[in-house]
Amino acid sequence: MNGNNRSAIRPGLTVDIVLKKDQSTGALTRGVVKDLLTNSATHPHGIKVRLQDGQVGRVKQIIE
């Protein structure tokens, strides 16, 4: 499932995100959501989240 809808993402979910420094390469980082940083219901590039380890990026994939 993609990470464009805020309603699909909640703290505790495992997700793959793209960090700001990795936007050019598209490298993914896996982690567990701590906070949702995007307030709008949807975002075309993915909802911005903070992982439990403190990294911030946009959700590309929700791991089921």
BABA-125471 format. One record per residue: residue number from 1; residue in one letter; x, y, z of N, C-alpha, C in turn. Coordinates in Angstrom, 2 decimals, always signed. Layout:
BEGIN
<pt><pos>NUM</pos><code>A</code><n_u>X</n_u><n_v>Y</n_v><n_w>Z</n_w><ca_u>X</ca_u><ca_v>Y</ca_v><ca_w>Z</ca_w><c_u>X</c_u><c_v>Y</c_v><c_w>Z</c_w></pt>
...
***
This chain:
BEGIN
<pt><pos>1</pos><code>M</code><n_u>+0.85</n_u><n_v>-1.18</n_v><n_w>+0.00</n_w><ca_u>+0.00</ca_u><ca_v>+0.00</ca_v><ca_w>+0.00</ca_w><c_u>+0.90</c_u><c_v>+1.25</c_v><c_w>+0.00</c_w></pt>
<pt><pos>2</pos><code>N</code><n_u>+0.53</n_u><n_v>+2.25</n_v><n_w>-0.79</n_w><ca_u>+1.36</ca_u><ca_v>+3.44</ca_v><ca_w>-0.85</ca_w><c_u>+1.07</c_u><c_v>+4.36</c_v><c_w>+0.34</c_w></pt>
<pt><pos>3</pos><code>G</code><n_u>+1.90</n_u><n_v>+5.36</n_v><n_w>+0.52</n_w><ca_u>+1.80</ca_u><ca_v>+6.22</ca_v><ca_w>+1.69</ca_w><c_u>+1.24</c_u><c_v>+7.60</c_v><c_w>+1.41</c_w></pt>
<pt><pos>4</pos><code>N</code><n_u>+0.33</n_u><n_v>+7.70</n_v><n_w>+0.43</n_w><ca_u>-0.21</ca_u><ca_v>+9.01</ca_v><ca_w>+0.06</ca_w><c_u>-1.43</c_u><c_v>+9.43</c_v><c_w>+0.88</c_w></pt>
<pt><pos>5</pos><code>N</code><n_u>-2.05</n_u><n_v>+8.49</n_v><n_w>+1.59</n_w><ca_u>-3.25</ca_u><ca_v>+8.81</ca_v><ca_w>+2.38</ca_w><c_u>-2.93</c_u><c_v>+8.77</c_v><c_w>+3.87</c_w></pt>
<pt><pos>6</pos><code>R</code><n_u>-3.18</n_u><n_v>+9.89</n_v><n_w>+4.54</n_w><ca_u>-2.88</ca_u><ca_v>+10.01</ca_v><ca_w>+5.96</ca_w><c_u>-3.67</c_u><c_v>+8.99</c_v><c_w>+6.79</c_w></pt>
<pt><pos>7</pos><code>S</code><n_u>-4.90</n_u><n_v>+8.69</n_v><n_w>+6.35</n_w><ca_u>-5.77</ca_u><ca_v>+7.78</ca_v><ca_w>+7.11</ca_w><c_u>-5.20</c_u><c_v>+6.36</c_v><c_w>+7.21</c_w></pt>
<pt><pos>8</pos><code>A</code><n_u>-4.30</n_u><n_v>+5.99</n_v><n_w>+6.29</n_w><ca_u>-3.74</ca_u><ca_v>+4.64</ca_v><ca_w>+6.27</ca_w><c_u>-2.51</c_u><c_v>+4.50</c_v><c_w>+7.17</c_w></pt>
<pt><pos>9</pos><code>I</code><n_u>-2.02</n_u><n_v>+5.63</n_v><n_w>+7.70</n_w><ca_u>-0.76</ca_u><ca_v>+5.62</ca_v><ca_w>+8.45</ca_w><c_u>-1.05</c_u><c_v>+5.99</c_v><c_w>+9.90</c_w></pt>
<pt><pos>10</pos><code>R</code><n_u>-0.47</n_u><n_v>+5.21</n_v><n_w>+10.82</n_w><ca_u>-0.64</ca_u><ca_v>+5.51</ca_v><ca_w>+12.24</ca_w><c_u>+0.63</c_u><c_v>+5.11</c_v><c_w>+12.98</c_w></pt>
<pt><pos>11</pos><code>P</code><n_u>+0.85</n_u><n_v>+5.69</n_v><n_w>+14.15</n_w><ca_u>+2.04</ca_u><ca_v>+5.32</ca_v><ca_w>+14.93</ca_w><c_u>+2.07</c_u><c_v>+3.82</c_v><c_w>+15.20</c_w></pt>
<pt><pos>12</pos><code>G</code><n_u>+3.27</n_u><n_v>+3.24</n_v><n_w>+15.10</n_w><ca_u>+3.44</ca_u><ca_v>+1.82</ca_v><ca_w>+15.32</ca_w><c_u>+3.53</c_u><c_v>+1.00</c_v><c_w>+14.05</c_w></pt>
<pt><pos>13</pos><code>L</code><n_u>+3.13</n_u><n_v>+1.57</n_v><n_w>+12.91</n_w><ca_u>+3.22</ca_u><ca_v>+0.85</ca_v><ca_w>+11.63</ca_w><c_u>+4.65</c_u><c_v>+0.81</c_v><c_w>+11.14</c_w></pt>
<pt><pos>14</pos><code>T</code><n_u>+5.02</n_u><n_v>-0.27</n_v><n_w>+10.48</n_w><ca_u>+6.32</ca_u><ca_v>-0.36</ca_v><ca_w>+9.81</ca_w><c_u>+6.15</c_u><c_v>+0.15</c_v><c_w>+8.39</c_w></pt>
<pt><pos>15</pos><code>V</code><n_u>+7.03</n_u><n_v>+1.07</n_v><n_w>+7.99</n_w><ca_u>+6.94</ca_u><ca_v>+1.70</ca_v><ca_w>+6.68</ca_w><c_u>+8.32</c_u><c_v>+1.84</c_v><c_w>+6.05</c_w></pt>
<pt><pos>16</pos><code>D</code><n_u>+8.33</n_u><n_v>+2.01</n_v><n_w>+4.72</n_w><ca_u>+9.54</ca_u><ca_v>+2.40</ca_v><ca_w>+4.00</ca_w><c_u>+9.39</c_u><c_v>+3.87</c_v><c_w>+3.64</c_w></pt>
<pt><pos>17</pos><code>I</code><n_u>+10.40</n_u><n_v>+4.68</n_v><n_w>+3.98</n_w><ca_u>+10.36</ca_u><ca_v>+6.11</ca_v><ca_w>+3.68</ca_w><c_u>+11.56</c_u><c_v>+6.49</c_v><c_w>+2.81</c_w></pt>
<pt><pos>18</pos><code>V</code><n_u>+11.43</n_u><n_v>+7.65</n_v><n_w>+2.16</n_w><ca_u>+12.56</ca_u><ca_v>+8.26</ca_v><ca_w>+1.46</ca_w><c_u>+12.99</c_u><c_v>+9.46</c_v><c_w>+2.27</c_w></pt>
<pt><pos>19</pos><code>L</code><n_u>+14.23</n_u><n_v>+9.46</n_v><n_w>+2.71</n_w><ca_u>+14.79</ca_u><ca_v>+10.59</ca_v><ca_w>+3.44</ca_w><c_u>+15.09</c_u><c_v>+11.72</c_v><c_w>+2.46</c_w></pt>
<pt><pos>20</pos><code>K</code><n_u>+15.14</n_u><n_v>+12.96</n_v><n_w>+2.96</n_w><ca_u>+15.42</ca_u><ca_v>+14.12</ca_v><ca_w>+2.12</ca_w><c_u>+16.73</c_u><c_v>+13.91</c_v><c_w>+1.33</c_w></pt>
<pt><pos>21</pos><code>K</code><n_u>+17.77</n_u><n_v>+13.42</n_v><n_w>+2.01</n_w><ca_u>+19.07</ca_u><ca_v>+13.23</ca_v><ca_w>+1.35</ca_w><c_u>+19.05</c_u><c_v>+12.14</c_v><c_w>+0.28</c_w></pt>
<pt><pos>22</pos><code>D</code><n_u>+18.02</n_u><n_v>+11.26</n_v><n_w>+0.33</n_w><ca_u>+17.92</ca_u><ca_v>+10.15</ca_v><ca_w>-0.62</ca_w><c_u>+16.90</c_u><c_v>+10.39</c_v><c_w>-1.73</c_w></pt>
<pt><pos>23</pos><code>Q</code><n_u>+16.32</n_u><n_v>+11.60</n_v><n_w>-1.80</n_w><ca_u>+15.29</ca_u><ca_v>+11.84</ca_v><ca_w>-2.80</ca_w><c_u>+15.81</c_u><c_v>+11.68</c_v><c_w>-4.22</c_w></pt>
<pt><pos>24</pos><code>S</code><n_u>+17.06</n_u><n_v>+12.02</n_v><n_w>-4.46</n_w><ca_u>+17.60</ca_u><ca_v>+11.91</ca_v><ca_w>-5.82</ca_w><c_u>+17.79</c_u><c_v>+10.46</c_v><c_w>-6.24</c_w></pt>
<pt><pos>25</pos><code>T</code><n_u>+18.14</n_u><n_v>+9.58</n_v><n_w>-5.28</n_w><ca_u>+18.38</ca_u><ca_v>+8.17</ca_v><ca_w>-5.60</ca_w><c_u>+17.14</c_u><c_v>+7.30</c_v><c_w>-5.37</c_w></pt>
<pt><pos>26</pos><code>G</code><n_u>+16.24</n_u><n_v>+7.76</n_v><n_w>-4.52</n_w><ca_u>+15.05</ca_u><ca_v>+6.98</ca_v><ca_w>-4.21</ca_w><c_u>+15.31</c_u><c_v>+5.84</c_v><c_w>-3.23</c_w></pt>
<pt><pos>27</pos><code>A</code><n_u>+16.46</n_u><n_v>+5.87</n_v><n_w>-2.55</n_w><ca_u>+16.79</ca_u><ca_v>+4.83</ca_v><ca_w>-1.58</ca_w><c_u>+15.78</c_u><c_v>+4.84</c_v><c_w>-0.43</c_w></pt>
<pt><pos>28</pos><code>L</code><n_u>+15.33</n_u><n_v>+3.64</n_v><n_w>-0.04</n_w><ca_u>+14.31</ca_u><ca_v>+3.53</ca_v><ca_w>+1.00</ca_w><c_u>+14.94</c_u><c_v>+3.19</c_v><c_w>+2.35</c_w></pt>
<pt><pos>29</pos><code>T</code><n_u>+14.32</n_u><n_v>+3.69</n_v><n_w>+3.40</n_w><ca_u>+14.73</ca_u><ca_v>+3.42</ca_v><ca_w>+4.78</ca_w><c_u>+13.52</c_u><c_v>+2.84</c_v><c_w>+5.49</c_w></pt>
<pt><pos>30</pos><code>R</code><n_u>+13.69</n_u><n_v>+1.70</n_v><n_w>+6.16</n_w><ca_u>+12.57</ca_u><ca_v>+1.05</ca_v><ca_w>+6.85</ca_w><c_u>+12.61</c_u><c_v>+1.41</c_v><c_w>+8.32</c_w></pt>
<pt><pos>31</pos><code>G</code><n_u>+11.43</n_u><n_v>+1.64</n_v><n_w>+8.88</n_w><ca_u>+11.34</ca_u><ca_v>+1.94</ca_v><ca_w>+10.29</ca_w><c_u>+9.90</c_u><c_v>+1.94</c_v><c_w>+10.78</c_w></pt>
<pt><pos>32</pos><code>V</code><n_u>+9.73</n_u><n_v>+2.26</n_v><n_w>+12.05</n_w><ca_u>+8.41</ca_u><ca_v>+2.27</ca_v><ca_w>+12.69</ca_w><c_u>+7.99</c_u><c_v>+3.71</c_v><c_w>+12.93</c_w></pt>
<pt><pos>33</pos><code>V</code><n_u>+6.76</n_u><n_v>+4.05</n_v><n_w>+12.53</n_w><ca_u>+6.25</ca_u><ca_v>+5.42</ca_v><ca_w>+12.64</ca_w><c_u>+6.10</c_u><c_v>+5.82</c_v><c_w>+14.10</c_w></pt>
<pt><pos>34</pos><code>K</code><n_u>+6.63</n_u><n_v>+7.02</n_v><n_w>+14.42</n_w><ca_u>+6.43</ca_u><ca_v>+7.61</ca_v><ca_w>+15.75</ca_w><c_u>+5.41</c_u><c_v>+8.74</c_v><c_w>+15.66</c_w></pt>
<pt><pos>35</pos><code>D</code><n_u>+5.60</n_u><n_v>+9.67</n_v><n_w>+14.70</n_w><ca_u>+4.72</ca_u><ca_v>+10.83</ca_v><ca_w>+14.56</ca_w><c_u>+4.39</c_u><c_v>+11.04</c_v><c_w>+13.08</c_w></pt>
<pt><pos>36</pos><code>L</code><n_u>+3.17</n_u><n_v>+11.55</n_v><n_w>+12.83</n_w><ca_u>+2.79</ca_u><ca_v>+12.01</ca_v><ca_w>+11.49</ca_w><c_u>+3.02</c_u><c_v>+13.51</c_v><c_w>+11.44</c_w></pt>
<pt><pos>37</pos><code>L</code><n_u>+3.75</n_u><n_v>+13.98</n_v><n_w>+10.42</n_w><ca_u>+4.11</ca_u><ca_v>+15.39</ca_v><ca_w>+10.32</ca_w><c_u>+3.30</c_u><c_v>+16.13</c_v><c_w>+9.27</c_w></pt>
<pt><pos>38</pos><code>T</code><n_u>+2.67</n_u><n_v>+15.42</n_v><n_w>+8.34</n_w><ca_u>+1.83</ca_u><ca_v>+16.06</ca_v><ca_w>+7.33</ca_w><c_u>+0.41</c_u><c_v>+16.16</c_v><c_w>+7.89</c_w></pt>
<pt><pos>39</pos><code>N</code><n_u>-0.17</n_u><n_v>+17.37</n_v><n_w>+7.82</n_w><ca_u>-1.52</ca_u><ca_v>+17.57</ca_v><ca_w>+8.36</ca_w><c_u>-2.62</c_u><c_v>+17.32</c_v><c_w>+7.34</c_w></pt>
<pt><pos>40</pos><code>S</code><n_u>-2.32</n_u><n_v>+17.46</n_v><n_w>+6.04</n_w><ca_u>-3.36</ca_u><ca_v>+17.27</ca_v><ca_w>+5.03</ca_w><c_u>-3.72</c_u><c_v>+15.79</c_v><c_w>+4.89</c_w></pt>
<pt><pos>41</pos><code>A</code><n_u>-4.90</n_u><n_v>+15.52</n_v><n_w>+4.37</n_w><ca_u>-5.40</ca_u><ca_v>+14.14</ca_v><ca_w>+4.26</ca_w><c_u>-4.61</c_u><c_v>+13.32</c_v><c_w>+3.26</c_w></pt>
<pt><pos>42</pos><code>T</code><n_u>-4.11</n_u><n_v>+13.97</n_v><n_w>+2.19</n_w><ca_u>-3.31</ca_u><ca_v>+13.27</ca_v><ca_w>+1.19</ca_w><c_u>-2.13</c_u><c_v>+14.14</c_v><c_w>+0.79</c_w></pt>
<pt><pos>43</pos><code>H</code><n_u>-1.12</n_u><n_v>+13.51</n_v><n_w>+0.22</n_w><ca_u>+0.04</ca_u><ca_v>+14.24</ca_v><ca_w>-0.32</ca_w><c_u>+0.59</c_u><c_v>+13.42</c_v><c_w>-1.49</c_w></pt>
<pt><pos>44</pos><code>P</code><n_u>+0.80</n_u><n_v>+14.06</n_v><n_w>-2.64</n_w><ca_u>+1.22</ca_u><ca_v>+13.30</ca_v><ca_w>-3.83</ca_w><c_u>+2.59</c_u><c_v>+12.63</c_v><c_w>-3.70</c_w></pt>
<pt><pos>45</pos><code>H</code><n_u>+3.46</n_u><n_v>+13.13</n_v><n_w>-2.84</n_w><ca_u>+4.80</ca_u><ca_v>+12.55</ca_v><ca_w>-2.68</ca_w><c_u>+4.89</c_u><c_v>+11.65</c_v><c_w>-1.46</c_w></pt>
<pt><pos>46</pos><code>G</code><n_u>+3.79</n_u><n_v>+11.49</n_v><n_w>-0.73</n_w><ca_u>+3.79</ca_u><ca_v>+10.65</ca_v><ca_w>+0.47</ca_w><c_u>+3.65</c_u><c_v>+11.49</c_v><c_w>+1.72</c_w></pt>
<pt><pos>47</pos><code>I</code><n_u>+3.05</n_u><n_v>+10.90</n_v><n_w>+2.74</n_w><ca_u>+2.86</ca_u><ca_v>+11.58</ca_v><ca_w>+4.01</ca_w><c_u>+4.20</c_u><c_v>+11.63</c_v><c_w>+4.74</c_w></pt>
<pt><pos>48</pos><code>K</code><n_u>+4.55</n_u><n_v>+12.80</n_v><n_w>+5.28</n_w><ca_u>+5.82</ca_u><ca_v>+12.95</ca_v><ca_w>+5.99</ca_w><c_u>+5.64</c_u><c_v>+12.44</c_v><c_w>+7.42</c_w></pt>
<pt><pos>49</pos><code>V</code><n_u>+6.59</n_u><n_v>+11.59</n_v><n_w>+7.85</n_w><ca_u>+6.54</ca_u><ca_v>+11.00</ca_v><ca_w>+9.18</ca_w><c_u>+7.91</c_u><c_v>+11.08</c_v><c_w>+9.85</c_w></pt>
<pt><pos>50</pos><code>R</code><n_u>+7.89</n_u><n_v>+10.95</n_v><n_w>+11.18</n_w><ca_u>+9.12</ca_u><ca_v>+10.78</ca_v><ca_w>+11.96</ca_w><c_u>+9.13</c_u><c_v>+9.35</c_v><c_w>+12.46</c_w></pt>
<pt><pos>51</pos><code>L</code><n_u>+10.24</n_u><n_v>+8.65</n_v><n_w>+12.22</n_w><ca_u>+10.37</ca_u><ca_v>+7.28</ca_v><ca_w>+12.70</ca_w><c_u>+10.80</c_u><c_v>+7.28</c_v><c_w>+14.17</c_w></pt>
<pt><pos>52</pos><code>Q</code><n_u>+10.71</n_u><n_v>+6.12</n_v><n_w>+14.81</n_w><ca_u>+11.08</ca_u><ca_v>+6.02</ca_v><ca_w>+16.22</ca_w><c_u>+12.55</c_u><c_v>+6.33</c_v><c_w>+16.46</c_w></pt>
<pt><pos>53</pos><code>D</code><n_u>+13.40</n_u><n_v>+6.15</n_v><n_w>+15.43</n_w><ca_u>+14.82</ca_u><ca_v>+6.48</ca_v><ca_w>+15.59</ca_w><c_u>+15.12</c_u><c_v>+7.94</c_v><c_w>+15.28</c_w></pt>
<pt><pos>54</pos><code>G</code><n_u>+14.07</n_u><n_v>+8.74</n_v><n_w>+14.97</n_w><ca_u>+14.24</ca_u><ca_v>+10.17</ca_v><ca_w>+14.76</ca_w><c_u>+14.37</c_u><c_v>+10.61</c_v><c_w>+13.31</c_w></pt>
<pt><pos>55</pos><code>Q</code><n_u>+14.52</n_u><n_v>+9.68</n_v><n_w>+12.38</n_w><ca_u>+14.65</ca_u><ca_v>+10.04</ca_v><ca_w>+10.97</ca_w><c_u>+13.30</c_u><c_v>+10.52</c_v><c_w>+10.42</c_w></pt>
<pt><pos>56</pos><code>V</code><n_u>+13.35</n_u><n_v>+11.50</n_v><n_w>+9.52</n_w><ca_u>+12.14</ca_u><ca_v>+12.08</ca_v><ca_w>+8.94</ca_w><c_u>+12.17</c_u><c_v>+11.87</c_v><c_w>+7.43</c_w></pt>
<pt><pos>57</pos><code>G</code><n_u>+11.03</n_u><n_v>+11.45</n_v><n_w>+6.89</n_w><ca_u>+10.92</ca_u><ca_v>+11.26</ca_v><ca_w>+5.44</ca_w><c_u>+9.49</c_u><c_v>+11.04</c_v><c_w>+5.03</c_w></pt>
<pt><pos>58</pos><code>R</code><n_u>+9.30</n_u><n_v>+10.83</n_v><n_w>+3.73</n_w><ca_u>+7.96</ca_u><ca_v>+10.63</ca_v><ca_w>+3.19</ca_w><c_u>+7.71</c_u><c_v>+9.14</c_v><c_w>+2.94</c_w></pt>
<pt><pos>59</pos><code>V</code><n_u>+6.52</n_u><n_v>+8.68</n_v><n_w>+3.35</n_w><ca_u>+6.18</ca_u><ca_v>+7.26</ca_v><ca_w>+3.26</ca_w><c_u>+5.98</c_u><c_v>+6.88</c_v><c_w>+1.79</c_w></pt>
<pt><pos>60</pos><code>K</code><n_u>+6.70</n_u><n_v>+5.86</n_v><n_w>+1.35</n_w><ca_u>+6.54</ca_u><ca_v>+5.32</ca_v><ca_w>+0.00</ca_w><c_u>+5.81</c_u><c_v>+3.99</c_v><c_w>+0.02</c_w></pt>
<pt><pos>61</pos><code>Q</code><n_u>+5.93</n_u><n_v>+3.23</n_v><n_w>+1.09</n_w><ca_u>+5.33</ca_u><ca_v>+1.91</ca_v><ca_w>+1.16</ca_w><c_u>+4.98</c_u><c_v>+1.59</c_v><c_w>+2.61</c_w></pt>
<pt><pos>62</pos><code>I</code><n_u>+3.78</n_u><n_v>+1.06</n_v><n_w>+2.81</n_w><ca_u>+3.38</ca_u><ca_v>+0.57</ca_v><ca_w>+4.13</ca_w><c_u>+3.62</c_u><c_v>-0.94</c_v><c_w>+4.12</c_w></pt>
<pt><pos>63</pos><code>I</code><n_u>+4.34</n_u><n_v>-1.44</n_v><n_w>+5.11</n_w><ca_u>+4.68</ca_u><ca_v>-2.85</ca_v><ca_w>+5.19</ca_w><c_u>+3.57</c_u><c_v>-3.56</c_v><c_w>+5.97</c_w></pt>
<pt><pos>64</pos><code>E</code><n_u>+2.92</n_u><n_v>-4.50</n_v><n_w>+5.31</n_w><ca_u>+1.78</ca_u><ca_v>-5.20</ca_v><ca_w>+5.94</ca_w><c_u>+2.27</c_u><c_v>-6.23</c_v><c_w>+6.95</c_w></pt>
***
